[in-house]
Amino acid sequence: MLFKYVDVGYVRSFITDNVAPIGDVEKVGLDKAYGRVVAVDVRVNEDVPPRELSHVDGFAVRVEDIGRVPARLRLSKGSSLGAGEAVPVRTGWPVPSGSNAVIPVESVRIDGGFVKVFYKPPRMYEVIPKGIDFRRGEVVVSRGAELMAQDVMVIASLGYEAVDVVRRPVVTVIPTGTEYVEGGGREFTSYLVCSVLRAYGALCRREQPVPDDVGLIARAVDEALRASDAVATLGGASIGNTDFTWRAVTSLRPAKYFRGVKMQPGKVTSAAIVKGKPVVLLPGLPESAFAGLTYVLLPVVRRLLGLPMDPKIRLGYGVIGRDSYVGGKYLPFMRTRFVKGVGEGDEGMPVVEVIESVSYMVSPMLRSLGFIEIPPHAGLLRRGEVVALYGIRGFLRV
């Protein structure tokens, strides 16, 4: 089948319409919760703090007992405060009932059994109010949120030891190519794909390369679907004499599919829904695979997790350092290019240039400051033009 390229926007619609979020929930300890997706709202079980606390080391008092200053208050102890008394407290301790202010220890003088106070504080002075941090029943982390370090800290502070999260999606990656099985070729792009998938919360099963054979590829995909939430093939996605992946996938009778995306590199990236699960056909060359990973496979993973599908991270902005022609055969497509930093412009904005490369090269990925998106029909990046710089987790040093 020849390519019928679809827009990147269509890819998102295709995924939304055909891939459902995982419904499975599991409980994990907080030491393993970072980065997981919350499956159930995390609520506060009691006010935080549960009662009024002292903000300093000092003496709890009643403001109304301090008339003229200096005032002398009887030194007392206990969990309640009587008229004309002062009770010593430490930072973070509950204040005695009946008190409504705390005088810092450095602001008083002990005189026998009395505390001498030299100013009249306002009510609630140096007192942490009950429930000022969180109120009972309040949602502190909502369902569908990716847990960050501060979330885990807050959940632990509330007394939880575990949290309900969405099960990690299992993605099987199947490299294809007889040259990797018999010819001594070195397959390495699957390591890139799996590393990034793990950074986005998936469990990646990286299979050994499969020869260029329709039946063998179809069997590998079929077996992988039984143990996975999604499958990605690598290589053989074009229409050459040894490009059998599309034929293998369509032999499994997909319910829906698209063949090619209007982006360059990565234009041969395709996808199909087989037995109710997504199968993504990635190109085998590194830069092309990166594009297919960013714009098709990662959105699938984020959809499975119930997250917004766009995986890109905006790193900031850069200024084009010299005119660069980016037109050519694929001018109507959205194009991505890795860029390198070549200096610093106004207000600290990096000056960047497109790294000239072809898809089989891996060095641009090491030298890159990020990648840029070039909209369809834009044929020239002009010197001084401001562009957005993007990265993805687990790939660029962001």
KEKE-3310 file (N, C-alpha, C; in steps of 0.2 Angstrom, whole numbers, plus 5000, padded with zeros to 4 digits):
npx = (5004:5003:5009:4998:4998:4995:4990:4999:4991:4979:4984:4984:4970:4966:4972:4966:4953:4954:4962:4961:4962:4972:4963:4967:4972:4985:4993:5006:5021:5027:5041:5042:5034:5036:5034:5024:5006:4992:4979:4967:4960:4969:4966:4965:4965:4963:4963:4977:4990:4984:4980:4982:4999:5015:5025:5038:5051:5046:5034:5018:5004:4990:4983:4975:4979:4989:4992:4997:5014:5031:5024:5020:5019:5013:5024:5020:5015:5009:4995:4985:4980:4979:4971:4982:4994:5009:5015:5029:5034:5039:5046:5034:5027:5011:5000:4995:4978:4967:4977:4982:4993:5011:5025:5041:5056:5067:5062:5058:5060:5065:5059:5062:5048:5041:5037:5043:5036:5038:5031:5015:5008:4999:4984:4986:4999:5014:5008:5004:4990:4977:4974:4979:4988:4982:4965:4953:4947:4951:4957:4973:4982:4977:4967:4974:4986:5003:5015:5025:5041:5037:5024:5025:5031:5022:5011:5017:5018:5005:5003:5001:5007:5007:5001:4987:4989:4990:4992:5008:5009:5013:5025:5030:5044:5050:5063:5067:5074:5085:5098:5102:5101:5107:5117:5127:5125:5123:5111:5103:5094:5083:5087:5087:5073:5067:5073:5068:5054:5053:5056:5045:5036:5032:5033:5045:5047:5060:5063:5072:5080:5070:5070:5068:5054:5038:5029:5036:5038:5024:5020:5028:5023:5010:5011:5017:5007:4998:5004:5006:5002:5003:5012:5027:5036:5052:5059:5059:5047:5044:5042:5050:5059:5063:5055:5044:5036:5024:5016:5016:5009:4997:4992:4987:4974:4970:4959:4958:4968:4983:4993:5008:5015:5013:5027:5044:5060:5054:5043:5037:5032:5019:5003:4992:4977:4976:4968:4962:4972:4985:4997:5012:5022:5038:5051:5067:5079:5089:5086:5074:5066:5066:5058:5046:5044:5042:5030:5021:5022:5025:5013:5004:5007:5005:4992:4987:4990:4982:4985:4988:4992:5003:5020:5031:5044:5045:5060:5064:5069:5077:5089:5090:5106:5111:5106:5096:5092:5078:5069:5063:5059:5050:5043:5029:5027:5027:5042:5056:5071:5087:5096:5111:5120:5128:5132:5128:5115:5105:5099:5103:5098:5100:5110:5107:5110:5105:5109:5117:5113:5110:5097:5103:5113:5120:5127:5122:5112:5119:5126:5116:5106:5093:5077:5069:5053:5047:5036:5024:5027:5036:5051:5063:5074:5077:5091:5092:5079:5067:5065:5056:5063:5063:5062:5063:5059:5072:5080:5086:5097:5089)
npy = (4994:5011:5027:5037:5051:5058:5072:5078:5083:5074:5062:5063:5064:5051:5043:5047:5042:5029:5023:5018:5024:5015:5006:4999:4998:5000:4998:5007:5009:5024:5026:5022:5029:5041:5050:5041:5039:5046:5037:5038:5052:5060:5063:5074:5068:5074:5090:5100:5110:5099:5105:5121:5128:5132:5144:5147:5145:5149:5158:5154:5164:5174:5187:5197:5197:5205:5221:5235:5238:5235:5218:5206:5189:5174:5160:5145:5128:5115:5109:5118:5135:5147:5162:5176:5169:5161:5149:5139:5135:5125:5127:5121:5114:5110:5124:5129:5126:5140:5150:5163:5169:5169:5173:5176:5168:5176:5188:5190:5191:5180:5181:5175:5166:5171:5178:5191:5202:5213:5219:5221:5209:5206:5197:5179:5180:5173:5161:5146:5143:5131:5120:5128:5124:5113:5108:5096:5084:5090:5089:5085:5080:5077:5065:5057:5065:5067:5061:5071:5076:5085:5081:5068:5070:5078:5069:5059:5067:5068:5056:5044:5029:5023:5024:5024:5020:5022:5007:5004:5005:4992:4991:4983:4982:4979:4976:4975:4967:4958:4960:4962:4950:4940:4946:4953:4966:4980:4983:4997:5007:5003:5004:5017:5020:5012:5017:5030:5028:5022:5033:5040:5033:5020:5002:4994:4981:4974:4966:4954:4956:4953:4944:4950:4945:4942:4933:4930:4942:4945:4935:4938:4951:4947:4939:4947:4956:4949:4950:4964:4981:4990:4989:4992:4992:4992:4998:4993:4999:5006:5006:4997:4984:4975:4979:4974:4976:4983:4975:4964:4968:4972:4960:4955:4960:4974:4985:4998:5011:5021:5027:5033:5050:5067:5073:5076:5072:5055:5052:5040:5034:5024:5018:5006:4998:4984:4969:4977:4984:4997:4997:5003:5008:5011:5020:5014:5021:5032:5047:5047:5038:5044:5055:5048:5042:5053:5060:5050:5037:5040:5049:5039:5031:5041:5043:5030:5031:5041:5054:5071:5071:5077:5075:5084:5095:5111:5120:5133:5147:5151:5160:5161:5159:5160:5161:5148:5136:5127:5120:5111:5095:5091:5102:5104:5097:5096:5099:5093:5098:5096:5107:5116:5125:5140:5152:5166:5177:5192:5196:5184:5174:5159:5157:5148:5135:5125:5108:5100:5085:5068:5055:5043:5046:5048:5057:5070:5070:5069:5081:5091:5105:5105:5102:5109:5114:5116:5124:5118:5123:5133:5139:5144:5148:5162:5172:5179:5176:5171:5155:5142:5130:5113:5098:5081:5069:5059:5059:5072:5082:5089)
npz = (5000:4995:5003:5012:5018:5034:5043:5058:5067:5065:5069:5083:5085:5080:5089:5101:5097:5096:5106:5122:5139:5152:5163:5175:5192:5204:5220:5226:5236:5244:5241:5229:5221:5214:5198:5194:5189:5197:5203:5210:5219:5231:5247:5261:5278:5290:5298:5294:5301:5314:5326:5334:5333:5340:5333:5337:5349:5365:5375:5379:5379:5385:5376:5382:5395:5396:5400:5404:5400:5405:5408:5421:5421:5428:5429:5422:5419:5408:5398:5397:5399:5412:5418:5418:5416:5410:5398:5395:5378:5364:5347:5335:5344:5351:5356:5373:5378:5378:5377:5366:5359:5356:5364:5359:5366:5367:5369:5382:5400:5413:5429:5444:5448:5438:5422:5413:5402:5388:5378:5370:5361:5345:5343:5340:5337:5332:5331:5324:5314:5316:5303:5293:5283:5276:5274:5281:5271:5259:5243:5239:5229:5213:5204:5190:5189:5187:5198:5207:5215:5226:5228:5232:5244:5251:5252:5260:5272:5276:5282:5274:5268:5256:5239:5227:5210:5192:5183:5175:5157:5146:5134:5120:5110:5094:5084:5067:5053:5043:5042:5055:5060:5053:5046:5053:5057:5068:5079:5086:5089:5096:5109:5111:5110:5120:5131:5132:5132:5145:5153:5151:5159:5155:5154:5146:5134:5126:5112:5103:5087:5072:5057:5040:5036:5031:5038:5050:5056:5058:5066:5077:5081:5084:5095:5104:5106:5115:5127:5130:5131:5120:5105:5096:5081:5073:5059:5042:5038:5026:5008:5001:4993:5003:5014:5025:5036:5036:5028:5036:5047:5042:5038:5050:5051:5054:5063:5062:5054:5049:5036:5036:5040:5039:5041:5043:5047:5048:5041:5036:5047:5054:5060:5068:5073:5081:5086:5095:5101:5100:5087:5082:5069:5067:5059:5055:5056:5066:5068:5061:5068:5080:5078:5075:5087:5095:5090:5088:5095:5109:5112:5111:5123:5133:5132:5136:5149:5153:5152:5146:5128:5122:5122:5122:5129:5132:5131:5131:5122:5106:5096:5078:5071:5058:5041:5035:5024:5023:5015:5000:4995:5004:5008:5011:5023:5041:5048:5058:5066:5073:5084:5087:5100:5097:5103:5113:5113:5114:5131:5136:5128:5119:5104:5090:5078:5064:5064:5052:5044:5041:5041:5047:5055:5071:5079:5079:5089:5101:5101:5101:5107:5108:5099:5085:5078:5062:5053:5040:5023:5026:5021:5024:5037:5045:5049:5065:5068:5080:5089:5096:5107:5109:5119:5125:5138:5145:5134:5128:5138:5149)
capx = (5000:5007:5007:4993:5001:4990:4993:5001:4984:4975:4987:4981:4963:4966:4974:4960:4947:4955:4966:4958:4967:4972:4959:4970:4975:4989:4995:5014:5024:5029:5047:5042:5028:5038:5033:5018:5000:4988:4972:4962:4961:4972:4963:4967:4961:4962:4966:4985:4991:4977:4978:4987:5006:5019:5030:5044:5052:5044:5030:5011:5001:4984:4984:4971:4982:4995:4989:5003:5020:5031:5019:5023:5014:5015:5026:5016:5016:5003:4991:4980:4983:4974:4972:4988:4999:5013:5017:5034:5032:5044:5044:5031:5023:5004:5000:4990:4971:4966:4982:4981:4999:5017:5031:5048:5060:5072:5059:5055:5065:5063:5060:5059:5042:5037:5039:5042:5034:5039:5026:5008:5007:4992:4981:4988:5006:5018:5004:5002:4983:4974:4971:4981:4991:4977:4959:4951:4943:4954:4961:4980:4984:4971:4967:4977:4992:5010:5018:5032:5044:5034:5018:5026:5033:5015:5007:5020:5017:4998:5003:5001:5013:5007:4996:4984:4992:4988:4997:5012:5008:5018:5026:5035:5048:5052:5067:5066:5080:5089:5105:5104:5100:5112:5123:5132:5123:5122:5104:5104:5089:5078:5089:5084:5066:5065:5075:5063:5048:5054:5056:5038:5032:5030:5038:5047:5050:5064:5064:5078:5078:5066:5072:5064:5050:5031:5026:5040:5036:5017:5020:5031:5018:5004:5013:5018:5000:4995:5008:5007:4996:5005:5018:5031:5041:5057:5062:5055:5041:5043:5039:5056:5059:5063:5051:5039:5033:5017:5012:5015:5004:4990:4990:4983:4968:4969:4952:4959:4975:4985:5000:5013:5013:5016:5032:5050:5060:5049:5037:5035:5029:5012:5000:4986:4974:4976:4965:4960:4978:4989:5004:5016:5027:5043:5057:5073:5085:5088:5082:5067:5063:5065:5052:5040:5043:5039:5024:5016:5022:5024:5006:5000:5009:5002:4985:4986:4991:4977:4988:4989:4996:5009:5026:5037:5045:5048:5066:5065:5069:5084:5089:5094:5112:5112:5100:5096:5087:5074:5063:5065:5054:5045:5041:5022:5026:5030:5049:5060:5078:5091:5100:5116:5121:5134:5134:5123:5112:5102:5095:5105:5095:5106:5111:5107:5110:5103:5114:5116:5113:5105:5094:5106:5118:5118:5131:5118:5108:5124:5128:5110:5104:5086:5075:5064:5048:5047:5029:5023:5028:5041:5057:5069:5075:5081:5096:5088:5072:5066:5062:5055:5067:5060:5066:5059:5062:5076:5084:5090:5099:5084)
capy = (5000:5017:5031:5042:5054:5061:5077:5077:5083:5068:5057:5064:5062:5044:5040:5048:5039:5021:5020:5020:5024:5009:5006:4995:5002:4996:5002:5007:5012:5031:5026:5020:5033:5047:5049:5037:5043:5045:5034:5040:5058:5059:5068:5075:5065:5078:5097:5101:5105:5097:5110:5127:5126:5137:5145:5149:5144:5155:5157:5155:5169:5177:5194:5201:5198:5210:5228:5240:5234:5228:5215:5200:5183:5168:5154:5139:5122:5111:5109:5123:5142:5151:5170:5179:5164:5160:5142:5138:5130:5125:5127:5115:5111:5113:5129:5127:5129:5146:5155:5166:5172:5166:5178:5173:5168:5181:5194:5190:5190:5176:5184:5170:5162:5175:5180:5198:5203:5220:5222:5217:5206:5205:5190:5174:5181:5167:5155:5143:5142:5125:5119:5133:5121:5109:5106:5090:5082:5094:5085:5088:5078:5075:5059:5059:5069:5063:5062:5075:5075:5088:5078:5062:5073:5080:5063:5056:5071:5066:5049:5039:5025:5020:5028:5021:5023:5018:5002:5006:5002:4988:4992:4979:4985:4973:4978:4971:4967:4952:4962:4961:4943:4936:4950:4956:4973:4982:4986:5001:5012:5001:5006:5024:5020:5009:5022:5036:5025:5021:5039:5042:5029:5013:4996:4992:4974:4975:4960:4953:4958:4948:4944:4953:4940:4944:4928:4930:4948:4945:4931:4942:4956:4944:4936:4953:4959:4946:4952:4971:4986:4993:4986:4996:4989:4997:4997:4990:5002:5009:5001:4994:4977:4971:4982:4969:4977:4985:4969:4959:4971:4972:4953:4953:4962:4979:4988:5005:5012:5026:5025:5039:5056:5073:5076:5074:5065:5050:5052:5033:5031:5022:5015:5002:4995:4976:4966:4982:4987:5000:4995:5009:5006:5016:5019:5011:5026:5035:5053:5046:5034:5049:5059:5044:5041:5059:5062:5045:5032:5043:5051:5033:5029:5046:5042:5024:5033:5046:5060:5075:5067:5080:5073:5088:5099:5117:5121:5140:5150:5152:5164:5158:5162:5161:5159:5141:5134:5121:5119:5105:5090:5090:5108:5104:5094:5099:5096:5094:5098:5097:5113:5117:5132:5143:5158:5169:5183:5197:5194:5177:5169:5155:5158:5141:5134:5119:5103:5097:5078:5063:5051:5037:5049:5048:5062:5076:5069:5071:5088:5095:5109:5104:5102:5114:5112:5120:5123:5117:5128:5137:5136:5147:5150:5168:5175:5183:5173:5167:5149:5138:5124:5107:5092:5075:5066:5053:5060:5078:5084:5094)
capz = (5000:4995:5009:5012:5023:5038:5047:5065:5071:5064:5073:5090:5084:5079:5096:5105:5095:5096:5112:5129:5145:5156:5169:5180:5197:5209:5225:5227:5242:5242:5239:5222:5218:5209:5191:5193:5188:5202:5200:5215:5222:5237:5251:5268:5283:5296:5297:5294:5307:5317:5331:5334:5335:5341:5328:5339:5356:5369:5381:5377:5384:5383:5375:5386:5401:5395:5400:5404:5399:5406:5412:5424:5421:5432:5425:5423:5415:5407:5392:5397:5402:5416:5418:5421:5416:5404:5398:5390:5372:5359:5340:5333:5350:5352:5361:5378:5377:5382:5374:5359:5356:5359:5365:5358:5372:5367:5370:5389:5405:5418:5436:5449:5446:5434:5415:5412:5395:5387:5373:5369:5354:5342:5343:5336:5336:5332:5332:5317:5315:5314:5296:5288:5277:5272:5278:5281:5265:5254:5238:5238:5223:5209:5200:5183:5190:5188:5205:5207:5222:5231:5229:5237:5251:5255:5254:5266:5278:5278:5285:5269:5266:5249:5235:5221:5204:5186:5181:5170:5151:5144:5127:5117:5104:5090:5079:5061:5049:5042:5043:5062:5062:5049:5042:5058:5058:5075:5080:5093:5089:5101:5115:5112:5110:5126:5137:5132:5135:5152:5156:5151:5163:5152:5155:5139:5133:5120:5109:5098:5080:5068:5050:5035:5033:5033:5043:5056:5059:5060:5072:5083:5083:5087:5101:5108:5108:5120:5133:5130:5130:5114:5101:5091:5077:5071:5053:5037:5037:5020:5003:4997:4992:5010:5019:5026:5042:5035:5026:5042:5052:5039:5038:5056:5050:5059:5062:5059:5053:5045:5033:5035:5043:5036:5045:5040:5046:5051:5037:5035:5053:5053:5066:5066:5079:5080:5092:5100:5104:5095:5084:5079:5065:5067:5055:5059:5056:5073:5068:5059:5074:5086:5076:5076:5094:5099:5088:5088:5100:5115:5113:5113:5130:5137:5131:5140:5156:5154:5152:5140:5124:5119:5127:5122:5134:5129:5135:5130:5115:5104:5090:5073:5070:5051:5037:5034:5019:5025:5010:4997:4993:5010:5011:5014:5029:5047:5049:5064:5066:5079:5083:5092:5102:5094:5106:5117:5111:5119:5136:5138:5124:5115:5097:5088:5071:5062:5063:5045:5045:5037:5046:5050:5059:5078:5082:5081:5095:5106:5101:5101:5112:5108:5092:5083:5073:5056:5050:5033:5018:5028:5017:5026:5044:5044:5054:5070:5070:5087:5088:5102:5108:5113:5121:5128:5144:5144:5128:5129:5145:5151)
cpx = (5004:5005:5002:4994:4995:4994:4995:4995:4980:4978:4984:4974:4962:4968:4968:4954:4948:4959:4963:4963:4966:4967:4962:4973:4979:4991:5003:5016:5027:5036:5048:5037:5030:5037:5027:5011:4995:4981:4966:4964:4964:4970:4966:4963:4959:4965:4974:4987:4984:4975:4983:4993:5010:5024:5037:5045:5050:5039:5023:5008:4994:4985:4981:4974:4988:4992:4995:5009:5026:5026:5022:5017:5017:5018:5023:5018:5009:5000:4986:4983:4977:4976:4979:4994:5003:5016:5023:5032:5039:5042:5040:5026:5016:5004:4994:4983:4971:4971:4980:4987:5005:5022:5037:5052:5065:5069:5056:5061:5061:5064:5057:5054:5038:5040:5038:5041:5035:5035:5020:5008:5000:4990:4984:4996:5010:5015:5002:4995:4981:4972:4974:4985:4986:4971:4956:4946:4946:4958:4968:4983:4978:4972:4970:4983:4998:5013:5025:5035:5040:5027:5019:5028:5026:5011:5010:5018:5010:4998:5002:5007:5013:5001:4994:4987:4990:4994:5001:5010:5014:5019:5031:5038:5051:5056:5066:5072:5084:5096:5107:5104:5106:5118:5128:5131:5122:5116:5105:5098:5084:5080:5087:5077:5064:5067:5070:5056:5048:5053:5049:5033:5030:5035:5039:5050:5054:5066:5070:5076:5075:5069:5066:5059:5043:5028:5029:5038:5029:5017:5023:5026:5012:5005:5014:5012:4997:4998:5009:5001:4997:5011:5021:5036:5046:5060:5057:5048:5039:5040:5044:5055:5059:5059:5044:5034:5025:5013:5011:5009:4997:4987:4986:4976:4966:4962:4953:4967:4977:4992:5004:5010:5016:5021:5039:5056:5055:5043:5033:5031:5021:5009:4994:4983:4972:4973:4964:4966:4982:4996:5006:5022:5032:5048:5063:5079:5084:5084:5075:5063:5062:5058:5045:5038:5039:5032:5019:5016:5021:5017:5002:5001:5005:4995:4983:4986:4986:4979:4987:4994:5003:5015:5031:5037:5048:5054:5067:5065:5076:5083:5093:5100:5114:5107:5101:5090:5084:5069:5065:5058:5048:5043:5034:5021:5029:5037:5052:5067:5081:5095:5105:5117:5128:5136:5128:5121:5110:5099:5097:5102:5100:5105:5111:5108:5108:5109:5112:5117:5109:5103:5098:5112:5115:5121:5126:5114:5113:5125:5122:5109:5096:5084:5070:5059:5047:5040:5029:5024:5033:5048:5064:5069:5080:5085:5092:5081:5072:5062:5061:5060:5063:5065:5061:5062:5066:5080:5089:5091:5095:5083)
cpy = (5006:5022:5036:5046:5058:5067:5075:5078:5077:5063:5057:5062:5054:5040:5041:5043:5031:5019:5023:5020:5018:5010:5003:5000:4997:5001:5001:5011:5019:5031:5025:5024:5038:5045:5045:5042:5041:5042:5036:5047:5056:5065:5068:5072:5069:5085:5096:5108:5104:5101:5116:5125:5132:5138:5146:5146:5150:5153:5159:5159:5171:5185:5199:5202:5203:5217:5232:5235:5238:5224:5208:5195:5178:5163:5148:5133:5118:5112:5115:5130:5145:5158:5172:5174:5164:5153:5142:5133:5130:5125:5121:5112:5114:5118:5127:5130:5135:5152:5157:5170:5168:5172:5174:5173:5173:5188:5195:5190:5186:5180:5180:5166:5166:5176:5187:5199:5211:5223:5218:5215:5206:5198:5185:5175:5175:5161:5152:5141:5134:5125:5124:5130:5117:5108:5099:5089:5086:5089:5089:5086:5074:5068:5061:5063:5064:5065:5065:5074:5078:5085:5072:5065:5075:5074:5060:5060:5070:5060:5043:5035:5023:5024:5023:5024:5019:5013:5005:5002:4998:4989:4987:4982:4979:4976:4973:4972:4961:4954:4961:4954:4939:4940:4953:4963:4974:4986:4990:5006:5010:5003:5013:5024:5017:5014:5028:5033:5024:5028:5042:5037:5022:5008:4994:4985:4975:4968:4960:4954:4952:4949:4947:4947:4941:4939:4929:4936:4948:4941:4935:4947:4953:4942:4942:4956:4956:4948:4960:4975:4990:4989:4991:4992:4994:4994:4993:4993:5006:5005:4998:4987:4972:4975:4978:4971:4978:4979:4964:4962:4970:4965:4951:4957:4968:4982:4995:5006:5019:5024:5031:5045:5061:5076:5073:5077:5061:5050:5045:5030:5030:5019:5011:5000:4988:4973:4971:4986:4991:4997:5001:5006:5012:5015:5017:5016:5030:5042:5052:5042:5039:5053:5055:5043:5047:5061:5056:5040:5035:5046:5045:5031:5034:5045:5035:5026:5038:5053:5064:5072:5070:5079:5079:5093:5106:5120:5129:5142:5151:5157:5161:5162:5164:5159:5152:5139:5127:5119:5112:5101:5090:5096:5108:5101:5098:5095:5098:5094:5099:5103:5113:5124:5134:5150:5160:5176:5187:5193:5186:5172:5165:5157:5151:5141:5126:5114:5100:5089:5074:5058:5046:5040:5049:5054:5068:5076:5071:5078:5093:5099:5108:5103:5107:5111:5118:5119:5122:5124:5134:5135:5139:5149:5156:5170:5180:5181:5169:5161:5145:5132:5119:5102:5087:5072:5060:5054:5066:5079:5090:5095)
cpz = (5000:5001:5007:5018:5027:5041:5054:5069:5071:5068:5080:5090:5084:5085:5101:5104:5096:5102:5118:5134:5149:5162:5176:5185:5202:5214:5226:5233:5239:5239:5232:5218:5213:5202:5189:5192:5193:5200:5204:5218:5229:5242:5258:5273:5289:5294:5298:5295:5310:5323:5330:5337:5336:5335:5330:5346:5360:5374:5378:5382:5381:5382:5380:5393:5402:5394:5399:5403:5402:5410:5415:5424:5425:5427:5427:5418:5413:5400:5392:5401:5406:5415:5421:5420:5410:5404:5393:5384:5368:5352:5338:5338:5349:5357:5366:5376:5381:5380:5367:5356:5360:5359:5364:5365:5373:5369:5377:5394:5411:5425:5441:5445:5441:5427:5414:5404:5393:5381:5373:5362:5352:5343:5338:5334:5337:5333:5325:5318:5313:5307:5291:5282:5273:5277:5276:5275:5259:5249:5237:5231:5219:5205:5193:5184:5190:5194:5204:5214:5227:5233:5234:5244:5255:5257:5260:5272:5280:5282:5281:5268:5259:5245:5229:5215:5198:5185:5175:5163:5149:5136:5125:5110:5100:5084:5073:5057:5048:5043:5050:5064:5059:5047:5047:5059:5066:5076:5087:5094:5095:5108:5117:5114:5117:5132:5137:5135:5142:5156:5156:5155:5161:5154:5148:5139:5126:5117:5104:5091:5076:5061:5046:5032:5036:5039:5049:5060:5062:5066:5078:5086:5087:5094:5106:5110:5114:5127:5134:5129:5123:5111:5097:5088:5075:5064:5048:5036:5031:5015:4998:4997:4998:5015:5020:5032:5041:5032:5031:5046:5049:5038:5044:5056:5055:5058:5060:5058:5049:5042:5031:5038:5040:5040:5042:5045:5049:5047:5036:5041:5052:5059:5064:5073:5077:5086:5097:5103:5098:5093:5080:5075:5064:5062:5059:5060:5062:5073:5066:5065:5079:5084:5077:5083:5097:5097:5087:5094:5107:5117:5114:5120:5134:5137:5136:5147:5158:5155:5146:5135:5122:5124:5127:5128:5131:5134:5135:5123:5113:5098:5084:5071:5063:5047:5035:5029:5022:5021:5007:4996:4998:5013:5013:5020:5035:5047:5056:5063:5072:5078:5089:5094:5099:5097:5110:5114:5116:5125:5138:5133:5119:5107:5094:5080:5070:5061:5057:5046:5041:5043:5050:5055:5067:5082:5084:5087:5102:5107:5101:5107:5113:5100:5091:5078:5068:5053:5043:5029:5020:5025:5020:5033:5043:5050:5059:5072:5076:5086:5095:5102:5112:5115:5123:5133:5142:5138:5128:5136:5147:5158)
residu = (MET:LEU:PHE:LYS:TYR:VAL:ASP:VAL:GLY:TYR:VAL:ARG:SER:PHE:ILE:THR:ASP:ASN:VAL:ALA:PRO:ILE:GLY:ASP:VAL:GLU:LYS:VAL:GLY:LEU:ASP:LYS:ALA:TYR:GLY:ARG:VAL:VAL:ALA:VAL:ASP:VAL:ARG:VAL:ASN:GLU:ASP:VAL:PRO:PRO:ARG:GLU:LEU:SER:HIS:VAL:ASP:GLY:PHE:ALA:VAL:ARG:VAL:GLU:ASP:ILE:GLY:ARG:VAL:PRO:ALA:ARG:LEU:ARG:LEU:SER:LYS:GLY:SER:SER:LEU:GLY:ALA:GLY:GLU:ALA:VAL:PRO:VAL:ARG:THR:GLY:TRP:PRO:VAL:PRO:SER:GLY:SER:ASN:ALA:VAL:ILE:PRO:VAL:GLU:SER:VAL:ARG:ILE:ASP:GLY:GLY:PHE:VAL:LYS:VAL:PHE:TYR:LYS:PRO:PRO:ARG:MET:TYR:GLU:VAL:ILE:PRO:LYS:GLY:ILE:ASP:PHE:ARG:ARG:GLY:GLU:VAL:VAL:VAL:SER:ARG:GLY:ALA:GLU:LEU:MET:ALA:GLN:ASP:VAL:MET:VAL:ILE:ALA:SER:LEU:GLY:TYR:GLU:ALA:VAL:ASP:VAL:VAL:ARG:ARG:PRO:VAL:VAL:THR:VAL:ILE:PRO:THR:GLY:THR:GLU:TYR:VAL:GLU:GLY:GLY:GLY:ARG:GLU:PHE:THR:SER:TYR:LEU:VAL:CYS:SER:VAL:LEU:ARG:ALA:TYR:GLY:ALA:LEU:CYS:ARG:ARG:GLU:GLN:PRO:VAL:PRO:ASP:ASP:VAL:GLY:LEU:ILE:ALA:ARG:ALA:VAL:ASP:GLU:ALA:LEU:ARG:ALA:SER:ASP:ALA:VAL:ALA:THR:LEU:GLY:GLY:ALA:SER:ILE:GLY:ASN:THR:ASP:PHE:THR:TRP:ARG:ALA:VAL:THR:SER:LEU:ARG:PRO:ALA:LYS:TYR:PHE:ARG:GLY:VAL:LYS:MET:GLN:PRO:GLY:LYS:VAL:THR:SER:ALA:ALA:ILE:VAL:LYS:GLY:LYS:PRO:VAL:VAL:LEU:LEU:PRO:GLY:LEU:PRO:GLU:SER:ALA:PHE:ALA:GLY:LEU:THR:TYR:VAL:LEU:LEU:PRO:VAL:VAL:ARG:ARG:LEU:LEU:GLY:LEU:PRO:MET:ASP:PRO:LYS:ILE:ARG:LEU:GLY:TYR:GLY:VAL:ILE:GLY:ARG:ASP:SER:TYR:VAL:GLY:GLY:LYS:TYR:LEU:PRO:PHE:MET:ARG:THR:ARG:PHE:VAL:LYS:GLY:VAL:GLY:GLU:GLY:ASP:GLU:GLY:MET:PRO:VAL:VAL:GLU:VAL:ILE:GLU:SER:VAL:SER:TYR:MET:VAL:SER:PRO:MET:LEU:ARG:SER:LEU:GLY:PHE:ILE:GLU:ILE:PRO:PRO:HIS:ALA:GLY:LEU:LEU:ARG:ARG:GLY:GLU:VAL:VAL:ALA:LEU:TYR:GLY:ILE:ARG:GLY:PHE:LEU:ARG:VAL)
# end
